[in-house]
Amino acid sequence: METYLQLEGLTKSVGDRMLFADITFGINEGDKIGIIAKNGTGKSTLLDVIAGHTDADSGSIVWRGGLNVAYLEQDPKFPEGASTIEGALDSDSPEACAVKAYEQALATGDNEALSEASHCLDSLGAWDYEDRLRQLLTRLHLTEFDKPVNQLSGGQRKRLALAREIMREPDLIMLDEPTNHLDIESIQWLEEYLRNYSGAVLLISHDRAFLDNVTNRTVELSLGKVYDYKVSYSKYVELRAERRAQQLAAYENQQRMIGKTEEFIEKFRYKPTKSNQVQSRIKQLEKIERIEIEEEDLAALNIKFPPAPRSGQIVAEIREAGMSFGAKHVFGGADFVIGKGDKVAFVGRNGEGKTTLAKMIVGLLQPTEGDIRIGANVNIGYYAQNQEDLMNGELTVYDTLDRVAVGDIRTRLRDILGAFLFRG
């Protein structure tokens, strides 16, 4: 099995907080690795370091020569004003550059440049590059190739970025929360693709089923150290529980030994006849490598919605509602009633209009056909797909709530934040 890269003693801090220290492990051909750690403890930073987007404080990465790496970030970026097909093109790839050079030579009638570009396309096997890209986009249900990227839904943009990385034909593909905003069909397609993928995968995900269906190895970051398990996520959970039980037993034994040693030192510190023994035990304590146990994160969200104003039985009536954007007809004939106490799921492929319908119900969009009526005394809260884009990143967590809270709730902001596991 070929080693693609080796991490040697990587260390990274952010401010005064150590994310990982002196970590070492290799990534081999065929490895499908899930990176596991608490939120905020360095998973995405580790991928950024491997991708070269962030420098480590110390340590090194030894690469196999000519390794081709793709990186799907949590929030993929696209060129300003790009169409769907342009957004999927990796402008730096040899194939895309060769296609572009060929098209430019054709446009200018430069026969020498045309011959050179043709030879380049031959050597890369890239004559059908755009055809293959269009086929891939079609499989991912992105068939409007000229549609501006900024008009795509969050899930469509994620699939577009995924297509861009796949077209690089990488040896190693790194994925940071790839299933965010993807519909069920797209997740199933991605699982199948990664299972059959012959290269290596480095993956961050909170989707346990996805991890189990894709990974064959789990790397845990804990207290700045790496624990490497050659198993998928569910088996890792079992093995981690066993390891933690062993660590706890060793920790408790060590604490008992330290306690007895400190007790002896305090008891005989000032007795001349015991001075040699006291000094020996002081040195013994100094040499001990203290066992650290990561605090078990048993915290859980404690969300309680305040009592809603008394409303009628009908929350919303959707009558033959539909939406079009210019010539683009998104959906029509939506006809249903949401009653008090209903829990409703909107299901469908990305781009079929789920978010559009939600925006219509909350009044951010007006239907172009039919009608939507909200019931009497109904108070609507809306958590949008792009909620993080609507917040000011310069504000503190507390100030973010303080700017929108009204009434008596303002006196309980810290309690509310605590219920959502925010500290400090």
C-alpha positions as semicolon CSV with decimal commas, in nm:
position;residue;x (nm);y (nm);z (nm)
1;M;0,000;0,000;0,000
2;E;0,149;0,331;-0,113
3;T;0,194;0,611;0,141
4;Y;0,055;0,937;0,005
5;L;0,175;1,167;0,281
6;Q;0,318;1,157;0,631
7;L;0,248;1,414;0,903
8;E;0,555;1,455;1,125
9;G;0,522;1,631;1,460
10;L;0,262;1,888;1,348
11;T;0,181;2,150;1,610
12;K;-0,070;2,434;1,580
13;S;-0,201;2,695;1,824
14;V;-0,457;2,971;1,782
15;G;-0,377;3,254;2,022
16;D;-0,298;3,093;2,356
17;R;-0,504;2,780;2,276
18;M;-0,323;2,465;2,164
19;L;-0,521;2,277;1,898
20;F;-0,281;1,989;1,841
21;A;0,075;1,919;1,945
22;D;0,341;1,697;1,787
23;I;0,090;1,481;1,598
24;T;0,220;1,217;1,360
25;F;0,031;0,984;1,127
26;G;0,033;0,875;0,764
27;I;-0,232;0,867;0,491
28;N;-0,214;0,574;0,252
29;E;-0,376;0,476;-0,074
30;G;-0,725;0,343;-0,008
31;D;-0,758;0,504;0,337
32;K;-1,105;0,649;0,400
33;I;-1,039;0,848;0,718
34;G;-1,293;1,023;0,940
35;I;-1,146;1,301;1,158
36;I;-1,328;1,310;1,493
37;A;-1,303;1,575;1,768
38;K;-1,513;1,816;1,969
39;N;-1,621;2,134;1,791
40;G;-1,351;2,399;1,797
41;T;-1,063;2,164;1,872
42;G;-0,885;2,176;1,536
43;K;-1,046;1,944;1,279
44;S;-1,091;2,205;1,005
45;T;-0,758;2,368;1,094
46;L;-0,584;2,034;1,043
47;L;-0,734;2,005;0,694
48;D;-0,632;2,366;0,621
49;V;-0,274;2,287;0,726
50;I;-0,261;1,975;0,506
51;A;-0,410;2,172;0,214
52;G;-0,150;2,446;0,260
53;H;-0,405;2,716;0,342
54;T;-0,266;2,756;0,694
55;D;0,088;2,714;0,827
56;A;0,164;2,484;1,118
57;D;0,366;2,629;1,406
58;S;0,611;2,342;1,376
59;G;0,646;1,998;1,218
60;S;0,632;1,897;0,855
61;I;0,434;1,708;0,593
62;V;0,621;1,466;0,368
63;W;0,439;1,425;0,035
64;R;0,465;1,158;-0,229
65;G;0,592;1,322;-0,544
66;G;0,325;1,442;-0,787
67;L;0,034;1,382;-0,547
68;N;-0,287;1,543;-0,672
69;V;-0,502;1,680;-0,385
70;A;-0,859;1,815;-0,387
71;Y;-1,017;2,002;-0,095
72;L;-1,390;2,063;-0,052
73;E;-1,423;2,332;0,214
74;Q;-1,732;2,394;0,430
75;D;-1,799;2,720;0,248
76;P;-1,677;2,683;-0,112
77;K;-1,594;2,998;-0,311
78;F;-1,657;3,065;-0,680
79;P;-1,541;3,337;-0,922
80;E;-1,752;3,651;-0,913
81;G;-2,028;3,638;-1,175
82;A;-1,950;3,280;-1,280
83;S;-2,207;3,057;-1,449
84;T;-2,263;2,701;-1,326
85;I;-2,030;2,551;-1,589
86;E;-1,765;2,815;-1,516
87;G;-1,796;2,755;-1,142
88;A;-1,727;2,384;-1,195
89;L;-1,415;2,448;-1,402
90;D;-1,091;2,433;-1,209
91;S;-0,918;2,713;-1,395
92;D;-0,577;2,599;-1,267
93;S;-0,605;2,238;-1,384
94;P;-0,390;2,136;-1,685
95;E;-0,703;2,013;-1,868
96;A;-0,893;2,340;-1,823
97;C;-0,587;2,542;-1,926
98;A;-0,543;2,329;-2,237
99;V;-0,911;2,365;-2,334
100;K;-0,891;2,742;-2,282
101;A;-0,570;2,768;-2,488
102;Y;-0,729;2,567;-2,771
103;E;-1,041;2,788;-2,774
104;Q;-0,828;3,104;-2,776
105;A;-0,616;2,970;-3,064
106;L;-0,932;2,888;-3,260
107;A;-1,067;3,237;-3,200
108;T;-0,747;3,410;-3,310
109;G;-0,665;3,172;-3,597
110;D;-0,312;3,118;-3,463
111;N;-0,220;2,785;-3,631
112;E;0,101;2,737;-3,433
113;A;-0,079;2,791;-3,100
114;L;-0,362;2,567;-3,224
115;S;-0,118;2,285;-3,304
116;E;0,051;2,322;-2,966
117;A;-0,284;2,325;-2,779
118;S;-0,403;2,020;-2,978
119;H;-0,089;1,829;-2,883
120;C;-0,144;1,926;-2,518
121;L;-0,506;1,805;-2,528
122;D;-0,387;1,477;-2,683
123;S;-0,128;1,418;-2,411
124;L;-0,378;1,495;-2,133
125;G;-0,664;1,301;-2,291
126;A;-0,868;1,616;-2,242
127;W;-1,058;1,649;-2,568
128;D;-1,376;1,540;-2,390
129;Y;-1,303;1,736;-2,071
130;E;-1,606;1,966;-2,095
131;D;-1,830;1,676;-2,203
132;R;-1,724;1,478;-1,895
133;L;-1,784;1,783;-1,678
134;R;-2,134;1,829;-1,819
135;Q;-2,208;1,459;-1,763
136;L;-2,094;1,487;-1,401
137;L;-2,302;1,801;-1,342
138;T;-2,604;1,625;-1,493
139;R;-2,555;1,328;-1,257
140;L;-2,554;1,582;-0,974
141;H;-2,877;1,739;-1,110
142;L;-2,707;2,062;-1,218
143;T;-2,836;2,086;-1,573
144;E;-2,873;2,464;-1,614
145;F;-2,511;2,517;-1,716
146;D;-2,550;2,889;-1,786
147;K;-2,732;2,971;-1,462
148;P;-2,534;3,219;-1,244
149;V;-2,380;3,055;-0,938
150;N;-2,523;3,325;-0,713
151;Q;-2,874;3,205;-0,808
152;L;-2,809;2,847;-0,695
153;S;-2,934;2,711;-0,364
154;G;-2,689;2,621;-0,085
155;G;-2,710;2,252;-0,174
156;Q;-2,658;2,320;-0,544
157;R;-2,345;2,526;-0,471
158;K;-2,211;2,244;-0,254
159;R;-2,267;1,994;-0,537
160;L;-2,105;2,231;-0,784
161;A;-1,794;2,257;-0,564
162;L;-1,793;1,878;-0,531
163;A;-1,801;1,842;-0,912
164;R;-1,508;2,085;-0,940
165;E;-1,298;1,878;-0,699
166;I;-1,390;1,544;-0,861
167;M;-1,286;1,675;-1,204
168;R;-0,934;1,720;-1,069
169;E;-0,914;1,337;-1,052
170;P;-0,729;1,363;-0,720
171;D;-0,525;1,098;-0,541
172;L;-0,643;1,244;-0,210
173;I;-0,975;1,421;-0,159
174;M;-1,039;1,615;0,163
175;L;-1,398;1,695;0,257
176;D;-1,511;1,929;0,534
177;E;-1,878;1,868;0,621
178;P;-1,965;1,759;0,264
179;T;-2,327;1,663;0,342
180;N;-2,428;2,009;0,471
181;H;-2,719;2,134;0,254
182;L;-2,716;1,819;0,034
183;D;-3,044;1,640;-0,035
184;I;-3,078;1,269;0,044
185;E;-3,027;1,160;-0,317
186;S;-2,703;1,360;-0,344
187;I;-2,573;1,217;-0,015
188;Q;-2,640;0,864;-0,141
189;W;-2,459;0,942;-0,467
190;L;-2,159;1,083;-0,277
191;E;-2,145;0,779;-0,047
192;E;-2,137;0,547;-0,347
193;Y;-1,873;0,758;-0,522
194;L;-1,643;0,764;-0,217
195;R;-1,687;0,392;-0,149
196;N;-1,571;0,311;-0,503
197;Y;-1,303;0,581;-0,510
198;S;-0,955;0,427;-0,538
199;G;-0,762;0,715;-0,380
200;A;-0,758;0,832;-0,018
201;V;-1,030;1,029;0,161
202;L;-0,988;1,262;0,459
203;L;-1,331;1,353;0,592
204;I;-1,492;1,571;0,860
205;S;-1,862;1,510;0,918
206;H;-2,119;1,511;1,197
207;D;-2,333;1,268;0,996
208;R;-2,273;0,934;1,170
209;A;-2,447;0,726;0,905
210;F;-2,238;0,892;0,632
211;L;-1,916;0,824;0,827
212;D;-2,012;0,458;0,874
213;N;-2,099;0,415;0,507
214;V;-1,776;0,572;0,381
215;T;-1,485;0,539;0,626
216;N;-1,257;0,248;0,712
217;R;-1,036;0,440;0,955
218;T;-1,101;0,696;1,230
219;V;-0,850;0,952;1,361
220;E;-0,950;1,121;1,686
221;L;-0,807;1,453;1,803
222;S;-0,820;1,473;2,183
223;L;-0,625;1,704;2,416
224;G;-0,399;1,792;2,123
225;K;-0,304;1,427;2,061
226;V;-0,400;1,184;1,787
227;Y;-0,556;0,842;1,842
228;D;-0,565;0,630;1,528
229;Y;-0,827;0,355;1,489
230;K;-0,827;0,131;1,181
231;V;-1,207;0,101;1,191
232;S;-1,520;0,289;1,086
233;Y;-1,705;0,528;1,315
234;S;-1,942;0,290;1,501
235;K;-1,661;0,048;1,585
236;Y;-1,445;0,344;1,690
237;V;-1,713;0,450;1,941
238;E;-1,691;0,105;2,104
239;L;-1,310;0,100;2,108
240;R;-1,292;0,456;2,239
241;A;-1,520;0,362;2,531
242;E;-1,284;0,075;2,614
243;R;-0,978;0,300;2,587
244;R;-1,140;0,565;2,805
245;A;-1,224;0,308;3,074
246;Q;-0,858;0,194;3,074
247;Q;-0,738;0,554;3,088
248;L;-0,968;0,633;3,379
249;A;-0,846;0,331;3,572
250;A;-0,482;0,428;3,507
251;Y;-0,558;0,791;3,599
252;E;-0,724;0,693;3,928
253;N;-0,434;0,461;4,016
254;Q;-0,184;0,738;3,941
255;Q;-0,382;0,991;4,147
256;R;-0,385;0,752;4,445
257;M;-0,010;0,702;4,413
258;I;0,051;1,079;4,383
259;G;-0,171;1,143;4,684
260;K;0,015;0,891;4,900
261;T;0,352;1,027;4,786
262;E;0,253;1,388;4,860
263;E;0,118;1,278;5,199
264;F;0,453;1,111;5,280
265;I;0,646;1,422;5,173
266;E;0,432;1,653;5,389
267;K;0,448;1,419;5,687
268;F;0,827;1,374;5,690
269;R;0,947;1,692;5,515
270;Y;1,111;1,830;5,831
271;K;1,243;1,502;5,980
272;P;1,621;1,479;5,922
273;T;1,616;1,099;5,939
274;K;1,373;1,086;5,644
275;S;1,530;1,361;5,431
276;N;1,679;1,122;5,172
277;Q;1,347;0,943;5,128
278;V;1,162;1,275;5,101
279;Q;1,401;1,404;4,832
280;S;1,374;1,076;4,644
281;R;0,995;1,099;4,635
282;I;1,000;1,464;4,532
283;K;1,217;1,364;4,234
284;Q;0,985;1,074;4,165
285;L;0,686;1,311;4,142
286;E;0,876;1,547;3,912
287;K;0,951;1,265;3,668
288;I;0,596;1,131;3,650
289;E;0,425;1,182;3,315
290;R;0,080;1,289;3,431
291;I;-0,211;1,107;3,270
292;E;-0,466;1,348;3,123
293;I;-0,828;1,256;3,070
294;E;-1,037;1,465;2,835
295;E;-1,348;1,579;3,017
296;E;-1,646;1,383;2,890
297;D;-1,873;1,622;2,703
298;L;-2,214;1,529;2,843
299;A;-2,362;1,872;2,781
300;A;-2,687;1,878;2,585
301;L;-2,885;2,159;2,433
302;N;-3,173;2,261;2,658
303;I;-3,407;2,443;2,424
304;K;-3,744;2,563;2,545
305;F;-3,956;2,785;2,327
306;P;-4,137;3,057;2,521
307;P;-4,517;3,026;2,521
308;A;-4,653;3,142;2,187
309;P;-4,939;3,390;2,173
310;R;-5,276;3,219;2,161
311;S;-5,364;3,166;1,796
312;G;-5,637;3,003;1,592
313;Q;-5,633;2,638;1,482
314;I;-5,515;2,730;1,133
315;V;-5,153;2,848;1,122
316;A;-5,123;2,886;0,745
317;E;-5,335;2,818;0,438
318;I;-5,149;2,756;0,112
319;R;-5,396;2,762;-0,178
320;E;-5,280;2,668;-0,530
321;A;-4,962;2,866;-0,462
322;G;-4,671;2,876;-0,703
323;M;-4,358;3,071;-0,780
324;S;-4,180;3,176;-1,096
325;F;-3,869;3,387;-1,134
326;G;-3,910;3,542;-1,479
327;A;-3,936;3,255;-1,727
328;K;-3,819;3,003;-1,467
329;H;-4,120;2,823;-1,314
330;V;-4,011;2,673;-0,981
331;F;-4,333;2,502;-0,870
332;G;-4,708;2,543;-0,874
333;G;-5,028;2,398;-0,730
334;A;-4,913;2,390;-0,366
335;D;-5,237;2,335;-0,178
336;F;-5,239;2,241;0,191
337;V;-5,313;2,370;0,540
338;I;-5,073;2,386;0,836
339;G;-5,265;2,340;1,159
340;K;-5,176;2,423;1,517
341;G;-4,935;2,161;1,652
342;D;-4,837;2,025;1,308
343;K;-4,473;1,932;1,247
344;V;-4,420;1,951;0,869
345;A;-4,116;1,850;0,660
346;F;-4,056;1,986;0,309
347;V;-3,875;1,717;0,110
348;G;-3,728;1,734;-0,238
349;R;-3,416;1,768;-0,446
350;N;-3,201;2,078;-0,411
351;G;-3,337;2,359;-0,626
352;E;-3,695;2,227;-0,642
353;G;-3,828;2,513;-0,427
354;K;-3,825;2,404;-0,059
355;T;-3,653;2,721;0,061
356;T;-3,860;2,932;-0,179
357;L;-4,181;2,790;-0,030
358;A;-4,054;2,856;0,326
359;K;-3,975;3,216;0,231
360;M;-4,323;3,252;0,083
361;I;-4,486;3,133;0,406
362;V;-4,284;3,376;0,621
363;G;-4,357;3,662;0,382
364;L;-4,007;3,716;0,238
365;L;-4,141;3,625;-0,108
366;Q;-4,486;3,677;-0,257
367;P;-4,636;3,392;-0,465
368;T;-4,666;3,464;-0,836
369;E;-4,976;3,244;-0,844
370;G;-5,229;3,134;-0,584
371;D;-5,244;3,261;-0,230
372;I;-5,089;3,211;0,116
373;R;-5,269;3,329;0,428
374;I;-5,131;3,326;0,781
375;G;-5,377;3,252;1,064
376;A;-5,488;3,493;1,331
377;N;-5,230;3,592;1,593
378;V;-4,960;3,363;1,446
379;N;-4,603;3,464;1,538
380;I;-4,340;3,320;1,301
381;G;-3,971;3,256;1,372
382;Y;-3,750;3,171;1,074
383;Y;-3,407;3,007;1,089
384;A;-3,267;3,051;0,739
385;Q;-3,023;2,822;0,555
386;N;-2,776;3,110;0,533
387;Q;-2,836;3,232;0,890
388;E;-2,464;3,273;0,959
389;D;-2,437;3,519;0,667
390;L;-2,693;3,743;0,839
391;M;-2,485;3,787;1,154
392;N;-2,212;4,043;1,220
393;G;-1,892;3,844;1,274
394;E;-1,738;4,131;1,470
395;L;-1,995;4,115;1,751
396;T;-1,956;3,896;2,058
397;V;-2,195;3,607;2,115
398;Y;-2,369;3,807;2,389
399;D;-2,401;4,125;2,181
400;T;-2,552;3,928;1,892
401;L;-2,848;3,836;2,114
402;D;-2,853;4,169;2,295
403;R;-2,922;4,353;1,968
404;V;-3,239;4,159;1,890
405;A;-3,383;4,065;2,231
406;V;-3,691;4,251;2,346
407;G;-3,889;4,266;2,669
408;D;-3,821;4,066;2,986
409;I;-3,609;3,812;2,798
410;R;-3,323;4,065;2,799
411;T;-3,262;3,987;3,169
412;R;-3,198;3,617;3,088
413;L;-2,960;3,634;2,791
414;R;-2,674;3,457;2,971
415;D;-2,905;3,176;3,082
416;I;-3,032;3,136;2,726
417;L;-2,680;3,125;2,583
418;G;-2,585;2,866;2,846
419;A;-2,877;2,648;2,735
420;F;-2,721;2,652;2,386
421;L;-2,381;2,544;2,531
422;F;-2,210;2,883;2,496
423;R;-1,958;2,967;2,767
424;G;-1,740;3,270;2,831
